[in-house]
Amino acid sequence: MKEKIKSRTKRFAIDCWRLCSKFPISREFNAYCNQLIRCSSSVGANYRAACRAKSTADFINKLKIVEEEADESMYFLELLLEIGGKEKEEIERLHSEANELLSIVVASIKTMRNRKS
C-alpha cells in the first residue's frame, strides 16, 4: 500500500505540473500555478518523509503536513477551475485525486492515533 501511495502522489505532482504547463504565461496564472506545483509536489515529498518517520508521533506529524498540502492543492485547483475554463475535465480529475489522497491520509492519521491510545 505504501508504494502505491508513493506512486500516486508522484503521479499527482507530475499531472499538476503538466496541467500548469497548459495555462498562458501571465502574472496571474503564474501565481496560482506556482503555488499548485509547490503544494502538489509537497504531498508526495512529505508522504515519503512520513514513510521514514522515527516514531508514531513523527509519522502522524508528517502525515498532517501531507493533509495540509493536499487540501491546499485542492484549493488552487478550485481557483483554476473557476478561471481556467478549457482544462475543466483535467482539473476536476486532479481535484478528485487530491480528495482521494486526502481521505487516505486522514484515515491513516485516525488509525495511527487509535493505535497510540
Backbone atoms as SQL, in Angstrom:
CREATE TABLE atoms (id INTEGER PRIMARY KEY, chain TEXT, resi INTEGER, resn TEXT, atom TEXT, x REAL, y REAL, z REAL);
INSERT INTO atoms VALUES
  (1, 'A', 1, 'MET', 'N', 0.831, -1.200, 0.000),
  (2, 'A', 1, 'MET', 'CA', 0.000, 0.000, 0.000),
  (3, 'A', 1, 'MET', 'C', 0.875, 1.263, 0.000),
  (4, 'A', 2, 'LYS', 'N', 1.956, 1.229, 0.782),
  (5, 'A', 2, 'LYS', 'CA', 2.840, 2.388, 0.880),
  (6, 'A', 2, 'LYS', 'C', 3.407, 2.762, -0.488),
  (7, 'A', 3, 'GLU', 'N', 3.840, 1.763, -1.243),
  (8, 'A', 3, 'GLU', 'CA', 4.412, 2.031, -2.569),
  (9, 'A', 3, 'GLU', 'C', 3.359, 2.559, -3.535),
  (10, 'A', 4, 'LYS', 'N', 2.139, 2.070, -3.399),
  (11, 'A', 4, 'LYS', 'CA', 1.058, 2.542, -4.264),
  (12, 'A', 4, 'LYS', 'C', 0.775, 4.029, -3.995),
  (13, 'A', 5, 'ILE', 'N', 0.767, 4.417, -2.726),
  (14, 'A', 5, 'ILE', 'CA', 0.524, 5.824, -2.379),
  (15, 'A', 5, 'ILE', 'C', 1.703, 6.685, -2.846),
  (16, 'A', 6, 'LYS', 'N', 2.910, 6.185, -2.691),
  (17, 'A', 6, 'LYS', 'CA', 4.076, 6.925, -3.193),
  (18, 'A', 6, 'LYS', 'C', 3.940, 7.174, -4.690),
  (19, 'A', 7, 'SER', 'N', 3.540, 6.155, -5.408),
  (20, 'A', 7, 'SER', 'CA', 3.370, 6.268, -6.855),
  (21, 'A', 7, 'SER', 'C', 2.244, 7.247, -7.216),
  (22, 'A', 8, 'ARG', 'N', 1.135, 7.163, -6.504),
  (23, 'A', 8, 'ARG', 'CA', 0.007, 8.059, -6.778),
  (24, 'A', 8, 'ARG', 'C', 0.359, 9.515, -6.480),
  (25, 'A', 9, 'THR', 'N', 1.075, 9.752, -5.389),
  (26, 'A', 9, 'THR', 'CA', 1.419, 11.138, -5.054),
  (27, 'A', 9, 'THR', 'C', 2.425, 11.711, -6.059),
  (28, 'A', 10, 'LYS', 'N', 3.314, 10.867, -6.538),
  (29, 'A', 10, 'LYS', 'CA', 4.267, 11.307, -7.561),
  (30, 'A', 10, 'LYS', 'C', 3.540, 11.627, -8.860),
  (31, 'A', 11, 'ARG', 'N', 2.621, 10.754, -9.274),
  (32, 'A', 11, 'ARG', 'CA', 1.828, 10.975, -10.488),
  (33, 'A', 11, 'ARG', 'C', 0.989, 12.237, -10.349),
  (34, 'A', 12, 'PHE', 'N', 0.429, 12.476, -9.157),
  (35, 'A', 12, 'PHE', 'CA', -0.372, 13.667, -8.896),
  (36, 'A', 12, 'PHE', 'C', 0.467, 14.933, -9.131),
  (37, 'A', 13, 'ALA', 'N', 1.675, 14.961, -8.600),
  (38, 'A', 13, 'ALA', 'CA', 2.556, 16.126, -8.778),
  (39, 'A', 13, 'ALA', 'C', 2.885, 16.345, -10.251),
  (40, 'A', 14, 'ILE', 'N', 3.210, 15.283, -10.949),
  (41, 'A', 14, 'ILE', 'CA', 3.551, 15.392, -12.376),
  (42, 'A', 14, 'ILE', 'C', 2.342, 15.861, -13.179),
  (43, 'A', 15, 'ASP', 'N', 1.188, 15.313, -12.876),
  (44, 'A', 15, 'ASP', 'CA', -0.026, 15.710, -13.605),
  (45, 'A', 15, 'ASP', 'C', -0.395, 17.170, -13.333),
  (46, 'A', 16, 'CYS', 'N', -0.180, 17.633, -12.114),
  (47, 'A', 16, 'CYS', 'CA', -0.427, 19.055, -11.814),
  (48, 'A', 16, 'CYS', 'C', 0.553, 19.928, -12.585),
  (49, 'A', 17, 'TRP', 'N', 1.800, 19.505, -12.664),
  (50, 'A', 17, 'TRP', 'CA', 2.796, 20.254, -13.436),
  (51, 'A', 17, 'TRP', 'C', 2.375, 20.329, -14.901),
  (52, 'A', 18, 'ARG', 'N', 1.941, 19.190, -15.439),
  (53, 'A', 18, 'ARG', 'CA', 1.507, 19.168, -16.850),
  (54, 'A', 18, 'ARG', 'C', 0.292, 20.063, -17.072),
  (55, 'A', 19, 'LEU', 'N', -0.637, 20.053, -16.129),
  (56, 'A', 19, 'LEU', 'CA', -1.792, 20.948, -16.221),
  (57, 'A', 19, 'LEU', 'C', -1.324, 22.395, -16.261),
  (58, 'A', 20, 'CYS', 'N', -0.442, 22.760, -15.360),
  (59, 'A', 20, 'CYS', 'CA', 0.026, 24.151, -15.290),
  (60, 'A', 20, 'CYS', 'C', 0.757, 24.575, -16.558),
  (61, 'A', 21, 'SER', 'N', 1.393, 23.639, -17.232),
  (62, 'A', 21, 'SER', 'CA', 2.109, 23.977, -18.468),
  (63, 'A', 21, 'SER', 'C', 1.147, 24.361, -19.594),
  (64, 'A', 22, 'LYS', 'N', -0.132, 24.053, -19.426),
  (65, 'A', 22, 'LYS', 'CA', -1.128, 24.365, -20.454),
  (66, 'A', 22, 'LYS', 'C', -1.718, 25.764, -20.318),
  (67, 'A', 23, 'PHE', 'N', -1.475, 26.410, -19.177),
  (68, 'A', 23, 'PHE', 'CA', -2.037, 27.744, -18.966),
  (69, 'A', 23, 'PHE', 'C', -1.134, 28.809, -19.583),
  (70, 'A', 24, 'PRO', 'N', -1.733, 29.946, -19.958),
  (71, 'A', 24, 'PRO', 'CA', -0.918, 31.030, -20.511),
  (72, 'A', 24, 'PRO', 'C', 0.088, 31.547, -19.478),
  (73, 'A', 25, 'ILE', 'N', 1.193, 32.042, -19.976),
  (74, 'A', 25, 'ILE', 'CA', 2.190, 32.640, -19.085),
  (75, 'A', 25, 'ILE', 'C', 1.765, 34.075, -18.819),
  (76, 'A', 26, 'SER', 'N', 1.355, 34.299, -17.581),
  (77, 'A', 26, 'SER', 'CA', 0.959, 35.645, -17.151),
  (78, 'A', 26, 'SER', 'C', 1.182, 35.739, -15.655),
  (79, 'A', 27, 'ARG', 'N', 1.270, 36.929, -15.155),
  (80, 'A', 27, 'ARG', 'CA', 1.481, 37.142, -13.725),
  (81, 'A', 27, 'ARG', 'C', 0.393, 36.436, -12.915),
  (82, 'A', 28, 'GLU', 'N', -0.839, 36.521, -13.376),
  (83, 'A', 28, 'GLU', 'CA', -1.970, 35.957, -12.643),
  (84, 'A', 28, 'GLU', 'C', -1.945, 34.424, -12.631),
  (85, 'A', 29, 'PHE', 'N', -1.843, 33.809, -13.802),
  (86, 'A', 29, 'PHE', 'CA', -1.797, 32.348, -13.869),
  (87, 'A', 29, 'PHE', 'C', -0.546, 31.811, -13.188),
  (88, 'A', 30, 'ASN', 'N', 0.580, 32.492, -13.375),
  (89, 'A', 30, 'ASN', 'CA', 1.825, 32.026, -12.772),
  (90, 'A', 30, 'ASN', 'C', 1.722, 31.940, -11.250),
  (91, 'A', 31, 'ALA', 'N', 1.041, 32.900, -10.635),
  (92, 'A', 31, 'ALA', 'CA', 0.909, 32.898, -9.177),
  (93, 'A', 31, 'ALA', 'C', 0.200, 31.628, -8.706),
  (94, 'A', 32, 'TYR', 'N', -0.906, 31.300, -9.329),
  (95, 'A', 32, 'TYR', 'CA', -1.660, 30.110, -8.928),
  (96, 'A', 32, 'TYR', 'C', -0.947, 28.828, -9.339),
  (97, 'A', 33, 'CYS', 'N', -0.392, 28.805, -10.523),
  (98, 'A', 33, 'CYS', 'CA', 0.304, 27.603, -10.991),
  (99, 'A', 33, 'CYS', 'C', 1.533, 27.303, -10.143),
  (100, 'A', 34, 'ASN', 'N', 2.292, 28.335, -9.793),
  (101, 'A', 34, 'ASN', 'CA', 3.466, 28.119, -8.941),
  (102, 'A', 34, 'ASN', 'C', 3.064, 27.527, -7.597),
  (103, 'A', 35, 'GLN', 'N', 1.982, 28.036, -7.030),
  (104, 'A', 35, 'GLN', 'CA', 1.502, 27.514, -5.753),
  (105, 'A', 35, 'GLN', 'C', 1.043, 26.067, -5.900),
  (106, 'A', 36, 'LEU', 'N', 0.304, 25.776, -6.969),
  (107, 'A', 36, 'LEU', 'CA', -0.172, 24.414, -7.181),
  (108, 'A', 36, 'LEU', 'C', 0.993, 23.445, -7.374),
  (109, 'A', 37, 'ILE', 'N', 1.979, 23.850, -8.136),
  (110, 'A', 37, 'ILE', 'CA', 3.141, 22.984, -8.353),
  (111, 'A', 37, 'ILE', 'C', 3.851, 22.719, -7.025),
  (112, 'A', 38, 'ARG', 'N', 3.994, 23.744, -6.198),
  (113, 'A', 38, 'ARG', 'CA', 4.667, 23.567, -4.898),
  (114, 'A', 38, 'ARG', 'C', 3.901, 22.622, -3.985),
  (115, 'A', 39, 'CYS', 'N', 2.601, 22.902, -3.794),
  (116, 'A', 39, 'CYS', 'CA', 1.857, 22.091, -2.818),
  (117, 'A', 39, 'CYS', 'C', 1.592, 20.683, -3.340),
  (118, 'A', 40, 'SER', 'N', 1.352, 20.521, -4.637),
  (119, 'A', 40, 'SER', 'CA', 1.105, 19.171, -5.154),
  (120, 'A', 40, 'SER', 'C', 2.361, 18.301, -5.062),
  (121, 'A', 41, 'SER', 'N', 3.513, 18.884, -5.287),
  (122, 'A', 41, 'SER', 'CA', 4.747, 18.097, -5.164),
  (123, 'A', 41, 'SER', 'C', 5.098, 17.858, -3.695),
  (124, 'A', 42, 'SER', 'N', 4.664, 18.747, -2.835),
  (125, 'A', 42, 'SER', 'CA', 4.900, 18.584, -1.404),
  (126, 'A', 42, 'SER', 'C', 4.094, 17.423, -0.823),
  (127, 'A', 43, 'VAL', 'N', 2.953, 17.107, -1.433),
  (128, 'A', 43, 'VAL', 'CA', 2.154, 15.963, -0.988),
  (129, 'A', 43, 'VAL', 'C', 3.024, 14.703, -1.018),
  (130, 'A', 44, 'GLY', 'N', 3.626, 14.445, -2.152),
  (131, 'A', 44, 'GLY', 'CA', 4.459, 13.252, -2.294),
  (132, 'A', 44, 'GLY', 'C', 5.745, 13.305, -1.493),
  (133, 'A', 45, 'ALA', 'N', 6.379, 14.461, -1.484),
  (134, 'A', 45, 'ALA', 'CA', 7.646, 14.588, -0.748),
  (135, 'A', 45, 'ALA', 'C', 7.427, 14.352, 0.745),
  (136, 'A', 46, 'ASN', 'N', 6.360, 14.905, 1.279),
  (137, 'A', 46, 'ASN', 'CA', 6.100, 14.729, 2.706),
  (138, 'A', 46, 'ASN', 'C', 5.562, 13.341, 3.030),
  (139, 'A', 47, 'TYR', 'N', 4.871, 12.714, 2.086),
  (140, 'A', 47, 'TYR', 'CA', 4.453, 11.335, 2.310),
  (141, 'A', 47, 'TYR', 'C', 5.686, 10.436, 2.403),
  (142, 'A', 48, 'ARG', 'N', 6.639, 10.660, 1.518),
  (143, 'A', 48, 'ARG', 'CA', 7.884, 9.872, 1.564),
  (144, 'A', 48, 'ARG', 'C', 8.608, 10.090, 2.887),
  (145, 'A', 49, 'ALA', 'N', 8.601, 11.330, 3.363),
  (146, 'A', 49, 'ALA', 'CA', 9.227, 11.618, 4.659),
  (147, 'A', 49, 'ALA', 'C', 8.488, 10.886, 5.781),
  (148, 'A', 50, 'ALA', 'N', 7.166, 10.839, 5.692),
  (149, 'A', 50, 'ALA', 'CA', 6.376, 10.131, 6.704),
  (150, 'A', 50, 'ALA', 'C', 6.735, 8.642, 6.728),
  (151, 'A', 51, 'CYS', 'N', 6.986, 8.091, 5.574),
  (152, 'A', 51, 'CYS', 'CA', 7.351, 6.668, 5.497),
  (153, 'A', 51, 'CYS', 'C', 8.676, 6.383, 6.189),
  (154, 'A', 52, 'ARG', 'N', 9.479, 7.408, 6.394),
  (155, 'A', 52, 'ARG', 'CA', 10.771, 7.255, 7.083),
  (156, 'A', 52, 'ARG', 'C', 10.715, 7.768, 8.524),
  (157, 'A', 53, 'ALA', 'N', 9.516, 7.966, 9.038),
  (158, 'A', 53, 'ALA', 'CA', 9.349, 8.526, 10.385),
  (159, 'A', 53, 'ALA', 'C', 10.030, 7.652, 11.432),
  (160, 'A', 54, 'LYS', 'N', 10.485, 8.291, 12.491),
  (161, 'A', 54, 'LYS', 'CA', 11.226, 7.604, 13.549),
  (162, 'A', 54, 'LYS', 'C', 10.322, 7.109, 14.678),
  (163, 'A', 55, 'SER', 'N', 9.083, 7.590, 14.691),
  (164, 'A', 55, 'SER', 'CA', 8.141, 7.179, 15.734),
  (165, 'A', 55, 'SER', 'C', 6.726, 7.378, 15.213),
  (166, 'A', 56, 'THR', 'N', 5.757, 6.871, 15.955),
  (167, 'A', 56, 'THR', 'CA', 4.362, 7.049, 15.576),
  (168, 'A', 56, 'THR', 'C', 3.993, 8.529, 15.580),
  (169, 'A', 57, 'ALA', 'N', 4.456, 9.249, 16.588),
  (170, 'A', 57, 'ALA', 'CA', 4.160, 10.689, 16.666),
  (171, 'A', 57, 'ALA', 'C', 4.768, 11.429, 15.474),
  (172, 'A', 58, 'ASP', 'N', 5.982, 11.070, 15.112),
  (173, 'A', 58, 'ASP', 'CA', 6.645, 11.685, 13.958),
  (174, 'A', 58, 'ASP', 'C', 5.872, 11.367, 12.678),
  (175, 'A', 59, 'PHE', 'N', 5.427, 10.119, 12.546),
  (176, 'A', 59, 'PHE', 'CA', 4.640, 9.695, 11.389),
  (177, 'A', 59, 'PHE', 'C', 3.363, 10.525, 11.279),
  (178, 'A', 60, 'ILE', 'N', 2.657, 10.672, 12.366),
  (179, 'A', 60, 'ILE', 'CA', 1.406, 11.441, 12.374),
  (180, 'A', 60, 'ILE', 'C', 1.682, 12.896, 12.020),
  (181, 'A', 61, 'ASN', 'N', 2.715, 13.480, 12.612),
  (182, 'A', 61, 'ASN', 'CA', 3.042, 14.886, 12.313),
  (183, 'A', 61, 'ASN', 'C', 3.354, 15.087, 10.835),
  (184, 'A', 62, 'LYS', 'N', 4.085, 14.176, 10.250),
  (185, 'A', 62, 'LYS', 'CA', 4.421, 14.295, 8.828),
  (186, 'A', 62, 'LYS', 'C', 3.177, 14.086, 7.959),
  (187, 'A', 63, 'LEU', 'N', 2.300, 13.160, 8.359),
  (188, 'A', 63, 'LEU', 'CA', 1.058, 12.976, 7.611),
  (189, 'A', 63, 'LEU', 'C', 0.147, 14.195, 7.710),
  (190, 'A', 64, 'LYS', 'N', 0.207, 14.917, 8.818),
  (191, 'A', 64, 'LYS', 'CA', -0.582, 16.149, 8.950),
  (192, 'A', 64, 'LYS', 'C', -0.114, 17.182, 7.922),
  (193, 'A', 65, 'ILE', 'N', 1.164, 17.210, 7.632),
  (194, 'A', 65, 'ILE', 'CA', 1.681, 18.108, 6.592),
  (195, 'A', 65, 'ILE', 'C', 1.140, 17.673, 5.232),
  (196, 'A', 66, 'VAL', 'N', 1.135, 16.367, 4.977),
  (197, 'A', 66, 'VAL', 'CA', 0.578, 15.842, 3.724),
  (198, 'A', 66, 'VAL', 'C', -0.889, 16.259, 3.603),
  (199, 'A', 67, 'GLU', 'N', -1.623, 16.143, 4.703),
  (200, 'A', 67, 'GLU', 'CA', -3.036, 16.542, 4.724),
  (201, 'A', 67, 'GLU', 'C', -3.194, 18.010, 4.324),
  (202, 'A', 68, 'GLU', 'N', -2.396, 18.869, 4.919),
  (203, 'A', 68, 'GLU', 'CA', -2.462, 20.305, 4.610),
  (204, 'A', 68, 'GLU', 'C', -2.125, 20.591, 3.150),
  (205, 'A', 69, 'GLU', 'N', -1.101, 19.933, 2.642),
  (206, 'A', 69, 'GLU', 'CA', -0.671, 20.183, 1.267),
  (207, 'A', 69, 'GLU', 'C', -1.692, 19.656, 0.253),
  (208, 'A', 70, 'ALA', 'N', -2.326, 18.529, 0.546),
  (209, 'A', 70, 'ALA', 'CA', -3.368, 18.011, -0.341),
  (210, 'A', 70, 'ALA', 'C', -4.565, 18.960, -0.360),
  (211, 'A', 71, 'ASP', 'N', -4.936, 19.469, 0.810),
  (212, 'A', 71, 'ASP', 'CA', -6.041, 20.413, 0.893),
  (213, 'A', 71, 'ASP', 'C', -5.703, 21.711, 0.155),
  (214, 'A', 72, 'GLU', 'N', -4.472, 22.170, 0.300),
  (215, 'A', 72, 'GLU', 'CA', -4.039, 23.380, -0.413),
  (216, 'A', 72, 'GLU', 'C', -4.057, 23.148, -1.924),
  (217, 'A', 73, 'SER', 'N', -3.654, 21.968, -2.353),
  (218, 'A', 73, 'SER', 'CA', -3.713, 21.630, -3.786),
  (219, 'A', 73, 'SER', 'C', -5.144, 21.719, -4.289),
  (220, 'A', 74, 'MET', 'N', -6.067, 21.207, -3.494),
  (221, 'A', 74, 'MET', 'CA', -7.477, 21.268, -3.879),
  (222, 'A', 74, 'MET', 'C', -7.932, 22.717, -4.026),
  (223, 'A', 75, 'TYR', 'N', -7.489, 23.566, -3.121),
  (224, 'A', 75, 'TYR', 'CA', -7.862, 24.982, -3.180),
  (225, 'A', 75, 'TYR', 'C', -7.395, 25.625, -4.495),
  (226, 'A', 76, 'PHE', 'N', -6.134, 25.416, -4.856),
  (227, 'A', 76, 'PHE', 'CA', -5.627, 26.030, -6.084),
  (228, 'A', 76, 'PHE', 'C', -6.253, 25.404, -7.327),
  (229, 'A', 77, 'LEU', 'N', -6.583, 24.140, -7.268),
  (230, 'A', 77, 'LEU', 'CA', -7.317, 23.527, -8.385),
  (231, 'A', 77, 'LEU', 'C', -8.709, 24.146, -8.511),
  (232, 'A', 78, 'GLU', 'N', -9.346, 24.429, -7.389),
  (233, 'A', 78, 'GLU', 'CA', -10.660, 25.084, -7.418),
  (234, 'A', 78, 'GLU', 'C', -10.568, 26.480, -8.032),
  (235, 'A', 79, 'LEU', 'N', -9.516, 27.212, -7.666),
  (236, 'A', 79, 'LEU', 'CA', -9.324, 28.543, -8.259),
  (237, 'A', 79, 'LEU', 'C', -9.136, 28.435, -9.769),
  (238, 'A', 80, 'LEU', 'N', -8.293, 27.521, -10.200),
  (239, 'A', 80, 'LEU', 'CA', -8.044, 27.349, -11.636),
  (240, 'A', 80, 'LEU', 'C', -9.298, 26.873, -12.363),
  (241, 'A', 81, 'LEU', 'N', -10.119, 26.089, -11.688),
  (242, 'A', 81, 'LEU', 'CA', -11.369, 25.650, -12.284),
  (243, 'A', 81, 'LEU', 'C', -12.290, 26.834, -12.555),
  (244, 'A', 82, 'GLU', 'N', -12.314, 27.763, -11.639),
  (245, 'A', 82, 'GLU', 'CA', -13.165, 28.952, -11.789),
  (246, 'A', 82, 'GLU', 'C', -12.687, 29.867, -12.910),
  (247, 'A', 83, 'ILE', 'N', -11.371, 29.920, -13.120),
  (248, 'A', 83, 'ILE', 'CA', -10.843, 30.890, -14.089),
  (249, 'A', 83, 'ILE', 'C', -10.289, 30.257, -15.359),
  (250, 'A', 84, 'GLY', 'N', -10.072, 28.915, -15.341),
  (251, 'A', 84, 'GLY', 'CA', -9.333, 28.303, -16.429),
  (252, 'A', 84, 'GLY', 'C', -10.118, 27.468, -17.401),
  (253, 'A', 85, 'GLY', 'N', -11.386, 27.708, -17.526),
  (254, 'A', 85, 'GLY', 'CA', -12.320, 27.052, -18.419),
  (255, 'A', 85, 'GLY', 'C', -11.935, 25.831, -19.210),
  (256, 'A', 86, 'LYS', 'N', -11.041, 25.928, -20.170),
  (257, 'A', 86, 'LYS', 'CA', -10.850, 24.855, -21.149),
  (258, 'A', 86, 'LYS', 'C', -10.195, 23.589, -20.581),
  (259, 'A', 87, 'GLU', 'N', -9.601, 23.651, -19.436),
  (260, 'A', 87, 'GLU', 'CA', -8.968, 22.464, -18.828),
  (261, 'A', 87, 'GLU', 'C', -9.860, 21.859, -17.746),
  (262, 'A', 88, 'LYS', 'N', -11.152, 22.121, -17.822),
  (263, 'A', 88, 'LYS', 'CA', -12.102, 21.731, -16.777),
  (264, 'A', 88, 'LYS', 'C', -12.026, 20.247, -16.411),
  (265, 'A', 89, 'GLU', 'N', -12.059, 19.362, -17.394),
  (266, 'A', 89, 'GLU', 'CA', -12.054, 17.921, -17.124),
  (267, 'A', 89, 'GLU', 'C', -10.809, 17.482, -16.356),
  (268, 'A', 90, 'GLU', 'N', -9.659, 17.966, -16.787),
  (269, 'A', 90, 'GLU', 'CA', -8.405, 17.600, -16.130),
  (270, 'A', 90, 'GLU', 'C', -8.339, 18.169, -14.719),
  (271, 'A', 91, 'ILE', 'N', -8.784, 19.387, -14.540),
  (272, 'A', 91, 'ILE', 'CA', -8.781, 19.993, -13.205),
  (273, 'A', 91, 'ILE', 'C', -9.699, 19.200, -12.278),
  (274, 'A', 92, 'GLU', 'N', -10.861, 18.826, -12.762),
  (275, 'A', 92, 'GLU', 'CA', -11.797, 18.040, -11.941),
  (276, 'A', 92, 'GLU', 'C', -11.212, 16.677, -11.593),
  (277, 'A', 93, 'ARG', 'N', -10.522, 16.055, -12.537),
  (278, 'A', 93, 'ARG', 'CA', -9.891, 14.759, -12.266),
  (279, 'A', 93, 'ARG', 'C', -8.816, 14.898, -11.185),
  (280, 'A', 94, 'LEU', 'N', -7.993, 15.934, -11.298),
  (281, 'A', 94, 'LEU', 'CA', -6.936, 16.158, -10.313),
  (282, 'A', 94, 'LEU', 'C', -7.514, 16.522, -8.951),
  (283, 'A', 95, 'HIS', 'N', -8.591, 17.278, -8.952),
  (284, 'A', 95, 'HIS', 'CA', -9.250, 17.639, -7.691),
  (285, 'A', 95, 'HIS', 'C', -9.772, 16.367, -7.012),
  (286, 'A', 96, 'SER', 'N', -10.345, 15.478, -7.787),
  (287, 'A', 96, 'SER', 'CA', -10.841, 14.210, -7.259),
  (288, 'A', 96, 'SER', 'C', -9.695, 13.367, -6.695),
  (289, 'A', 97, 'GLU', 'N', -8.584, 13.321, -7.408),
  (290, 'A', 97, 'GLU', 'CA', -7.413, 12.575, -6.936),
  (291, 'A', 97, 'GLU', 'C', -6.881, 13.175, -5.642),
  (292, 'A', 98, 'ALA', 'N', -6.798, 14.501, -5.571),
  (293, 'A', 98, 'ALA', 'CA', -6.336, 15.159, -4.342),
  (294, 'A', 98, 'ALA', 'C', -7.271, 14.820, -3.184),
  (295, 'A', 99, 'ASN', 'N', -8.557, 14.799, -3.457),
  (296, 'A', 99, 'ASN', 'CA', -9.531, 14.472, -2.417),
  (297, 'A', 99, 'ASN', 'C', -9.384, 13.024, -1.951),
  (298, 'A', 100, 'GLU', 'N', -9.137, 12.112, -2.887),
  (299, 'A', 100, 'GLU', 'CA', -8.915, 10.712, -2.517),
  (300, 'A', 100, 'GLU', 'C', -7.647, 10.566, -1.681),
  (301, 'A', 101, 'LEU', 'N', -6.576, 11.225, -2.097),
  (302, 'A', 101, 'LEU', 'CA', -5.332, 11.174, -1.332),
  (303, 'A', 101, 'LEU', 'C', -5.549, 11.755, 0.068),
  (304, 'A', 102, 'LEU', 'N', -6.269, 12.856, 0.143),
  (305, 'A', 102, 'LEU', 'CA', -6.576, 13.478, 1.429),
  (306, 'A', 102, 'LEU', 'C', -7.345, 12.504, 2.321),
  (307, 'A', 103, 'SER', 'N', -8.325, 11.830, 1.770),
  (308, 'A', 103, 'SER', 'CA', -9.123, 10.867, 2.539),
  (309, 'A', 103, 'SER', 'C', -8.267, 9.718, 3.063),
  (310, 'A', 104, 'ILE', 'N', -7.372, 9.225, 2.240),
  (311, 'A', 104, 'ILE', 'CA', -6.470, 8.148, 2.651),
  (312, 'A', 104, 'ILE', 'C', -5.585, 8.600, 3.802),
  (313, 'A', 105, 'VAL', 'N', -5.048, 9.796, 3.680),
  (314, 'A', 105, 'VAL', 'CA', -4.150, 10.322, 4.709),
  (315, 'A', 105, 'VAL', 'C', -4.899, 10.546, 6.022),
  (316, 'A', 106, 'VAL', 'N', -6.081, 11.126, 5.952),
  (317, 'A', 106, 'VAL', 'CA', -6.874, 11.367, 7.163),
  (318, 'A', 106, 'VAL', 'C', -7.213, 10.034, 7.836),
  (319, 'A', 107, 'ALA', 'N', -7.591, 9.034, 7.039),
  (320, 'A', 107, 'ALA', 'CA', -7.885, 7.712, 7.606),
  (321, 'A', 107, 'ALA', 'C', -6.639, 7.116, 8.264),
  (322, 'A', 108, 'SER', 'N', -5.485, 7.305, 7.650),
  (323, 'A', 108, 'SER', 'CA', -4.233, 6.796, 8.220),
  (324, 'A', 108, 'SER', 'C', -3.910, 7.481, 9.540),
  (325, 'A', 109, 'ILE', 'N', -4.123, 8.780, 9.581),
  (326, 'A', 109, 'ILE', 'CA', -3.882, 9.530, 10.822),
  (327, 'A', 109, 'ILE', 'C', -4.792, 9.003, 11.931),
  (328, 'A', 110, 'LYS', 'N', -6.068, 8.818, 11.616),
  (329, 'A', 110, 'LYS', 'CA', -7.022, 8.307, 12.622),
  (330, 'A', 110, 'LYS', 'C', -6.625, 6.911, 13.099),
  (331, 'A', 111, 'THR', 'N', -6.223, 6.060, 12.169),
  (332, 'A', 111, 'THR', 'CA', -5.803, 4.704, 12.531),
  (333, 'A', 111, 'THR', 'C', -4.604, 4.746, 13.467),
  (334, 'A', 112, 'MET', 'N', -3.621, 5.555, 13.138),
  (335, 'A', 112, 'MET', 'CA', -2.410, 5.629, 13.967),
  (336, 'A', 112, 'MET', 'C', -2.714, 6.233, 15.340),
  (337, 'A', 113, 'ARG', 'N', -3.590, 7.206, 15.398),
  (338, 'A', 113, 'ARG', 'CA', -3.958, 7.792, 16.694),
  (339, 'A', 113, 'ARG', 'C', -4.681, 6.764, 17.560),
  (340, 'A', 114, 'ASN', 'N', -5.524, 5.953, 16.928),
  (341, 'A', 114, 'ASN', 'CA', -6.252, 4.916, 17.688),
  (342, 'A', 114, 'ASN', 'C', -5.286, 3.847, 18.215),
  (343, 'A', 115, 'ARG', 'N', -4.242, 3.565, 17.457),
  (344, 'A', 115, 'ARG', 'CA', -3.239, 2.576, 17.908),
  (345, 'A', 115, 'ARG', 'C', -2.449, 3.098, 19.091),
  (346, 'A', 116, 'LYS', 'N', -2.217, 4.432, 19.092),
  (347, 'A', 116, 'LYS', 'CA', -1.447, 5.036, 20.190),
  (348, 'A', 116, 'LYS', 'C', -2.218, 4.984, 21.502),
  (349, 'A', 117, 'SER', 'N', -3.539, 5.085, 21.386),
  (350, 'A', 117, 'SER', 'CA', -4.375, 5.169, 22.604),
  (351, 'A', 117, 'SER', 'C', -4.430, 3.880, 23.385);
